[in-house]
Amino acid sequence: LKEKLQGGVSAVTEKIDDLKENVWNEDRDEIISEFKDSGTNKIKEIFTQIADSNALIQRSGFMLVDLEVALGLPPEIGAIFHQTKKISAEEKEKIMNEASEKKIVKVILNCLFKASDYYDKISIAGYKLDKIELTLGLTPGIKIIFSKS
């Protein structure tokens, strides 16, 4: 069991490195530009954009569990999502088209889809994808949380 778990951890580490490269290469500049000169009004605008897109996020197969803001310099927004279902590639494309005018929502959906796809590639015996935690700010981050199934 210990050897299986160590092998699984190595595979997860490699896949997470791939995920970071894949996700942040595309969206990093867009996230940074949104937060570069952000103040309270910008944070409020982003919160509103996310809240107004809740139905779209739910249709994408995810549920927004928590939304938080760190009011540092610079500010950051954290969002935790739980995957409720898998959707087809066609549905993903349709949802991404609907989100095309909302930069932050488009980035969030893109990150969620990629994190879910990577989970499928690394599946660890006895564990399931529980949550995906995104940090949006000048230093964007993504955390994939597994739980015992």
C-alpha positions as CSV (number, residue, x, y, z in Angstrom):
1,L,0.0,0.0,0.0
2,K,2.8,2.4,0.9
3,E,4.6,1.8,-2.4
4,K,1.3,2.3,-4.3
5,L,0.7,5.6,-2.5
6,Q,4.3,6.8,-3.1
7,G,3.9,5.9,-6.8
8,G,0.6,7.8,-6.9
9,V,2.2,10.8,-5.2
10,S,5.0,10.9,-7.8
11,A,2.5,10.7,-10.7
12,V,0.4,13.5,-9.1
13,T,3.4,15.7,-8.7
14,E,4.3,15.4,-12.3
15,K,0.8,16.0,-13.5
16,I,0.4,19.0,-11.2
17,D,3.6,20.5,-12.7
18,D,2.0,20.0,-16.2
19,L,-1.2,21.5,-15.0
20,K,0.5,24.7,-13.7
21,E,2.4,25.1,-17.0
22,N,-0.8,24.5,-19.1
23,V,-3.2,26.6,-17.1
24,W,-1.1,29.6,-16.2
25,N,0.7,30.0,-19.5
26,E,-2.6,30.9,-21.2
27,D,-4.3,32.9,-18.5
28,R,-1.6,34.3,-16.3
29,D,-1.2,37.6,-18.2
30,E,-5.0,38.1,-18.3
31,I,-5.3,37.6,-14.5
32,I,-2.4,39.8,-13.7
33,S,-3.8,42.6,-15.9
34,E,-7.1,42.4,-14.1
35,F,-5.4,42.8,-10.7
36,K,-2.5,45.0,-11.5
37,D,-4.1,48.3,-10.5
38,S,-7.1,46.8,-8.7
39,G,-8.7,48.5,-5.7
40,T,-11.9,48.0,-3.9
41,N,-14.0,48.8,-6.9
42,K,-12.3,46.3,-9.1
43,I,-12.7,43.6,-6.5
44,K,-16.4,44.4,-6.2
45,E,-16.7,44.3,-10.0
46,I,-15.0,40.8,-10.1
47,F,-17.2,39.5,-7.3
48,T,-20.3,40.7,-9.1
49,Q,-19.1,39.1,-12.3
50,I,-18.6,35.8,-10.6
51,A,-22.0,36.0,-8.7
52,D,-23.8,36.9,-11.9
53,S,-22.3,33.9,-13.6
54,N,-23.3,31.4,-10.9
55,A,-25.8,29.6,-13.2
56,L,-23.2,29.3,-15.9
57,I,-20.7,27.9,-13.5
58,Q,-23.3,25.4,-12.3
59,R,-24.1,24.3,-15.8
60,S,-20.3,23.7,-16.3
61,G,-20.5,21.0,-13.7
62,F,-19.1,23.0,-10.7
63,M,-20.6,24.6,-7.6
64,L,-19.1,27.7,-6.0
65,V,-18.6,26.7,-2.4
66,D,-16.7,29.7,-1.0
67,L,-15.6,33.1,-2.3
68,E,-13.1,35.2,-0.3
69,V,-11.0,38.3,-0.7
70,A,-7.6,39.1,0.8
71,L,-7.4,42.8,1.1
72,G,-3.6,43.0,0.9
73,L,-1.4,44.9,-1.5
74,P,-2.3,43.7,-4.0
75,P,-5.7,42.2,-3.2
76,E,-6.5,38.6,-4.1
77,I,-9.7,36.7,-4.7
78,G,-10.0,33.1,-3.7
79,A,-12.7,30.7,-4.9
80,I,-13.4,27.1,-3.9
81,F,-15.4,24.9,-6.3
82,H,-16.8,21.4,-5.9
83,Q,-17.3,19.3,-9.1
84,T,-20.9,18.2,-9.3
85,K,-20.8,16.5,-12.7
86,K,-18.7,15.9,-15.8
87,I,-19.8,17.6,-19.0
88,S,-19.0,16.8,-22.7
89,A,-16.4,18.7,-24.7
90,E,-19.3,20.2,-26.8
91,E,-20.9,21.5,-23.6
92,K,-17.6,23.0,-22.4
93,E,-17.1,24.8,-25.7
94,K,-20.7,26.2,-25.6
95,I,-20.2,27.4,-22.0
96,M,-16.8,29.0,-22.9
97,N,-18.4,30.9,-25.8
98,E,-21.1,32.2,-23.4
99,A,-18.4,33.4,-21.0
100,S,-16.3,35.0,-23.7
101,E,-17.2,38.6,-22.7
102,K,-16.5,38.0,-19.0
103,K,-12.7,37.7,-18.7
104,I,-12.5,36.5,-15.1
105,V,-15.3,34.0,-15.5
106,K,-13.7,32.6,-18.7
107,V,-10.4,32.2,-16.9
108,I,-12.1,30.5,-13.9
109,L,-14.0,28.1,-16.2
110,N,-10.9,27.3,-18.1
111,C,-9.0,26.5,-14.9
112,L,-11.8,24.3,-13.6
113,F,-12.0,22.3,-16.8
114,K,-8.3,21.8,-17.0
115,A,-8.0,20.8,-13.3
116,S,-10.8,18.3,-13.8
117,D,-9.2,16.9,-16.9
118,Y,-5.9,16.5,-15.1
119,Y,-7.6,14.7,-12.2
120,D,-8.9,12.2,-14.8
121,K,-5.3,11.5,-15.9
122,I,-3.8,11.1,-12.4
123,S,-6.7,9.3,-10.6
124,I,-5.3,7.9,-7.3
125,A,-6.8,4.7,-6.0
126,G,-9.2,5.3,-3.2
127,Y,-9.3,9.1,-3.7
128,K,-11.6,11.4,-5.6
129,L,-11.6,15.0,-6.7
130,D,-13.2,16.9,-3.9
131,K,-12.5,20.6,-4.5
132,I,-10.6,23.0,-6.7
133,E,-9.3,26.1,-5.1
134,L,-8.3,29.1,-7.3
135,T,-6.4,32.2,-6.2
136,L,-6.7,35.1,-8.6
137,G,-4.4,38.0,-8.2
138,L,-0.9,39.0,-9.2
139,T,0.3,35.5,-8.3
140,P,-2.5,33.2,-9.4
141,G,-2.7,29.7,-8.0
142,I,-4.6,26.5,-8.2
143,K,-5.0,23.8,-5.6
144,I,-6.7,20.5,-6.3
145,I,-8.0,18.8,-3.1
146,F,-8.5,15.1,-3.0
147,S,-10.6,13.2,-0.5
148,K,-10.9,9.5,0.4
149,S,-13.7,7.9,-1.5
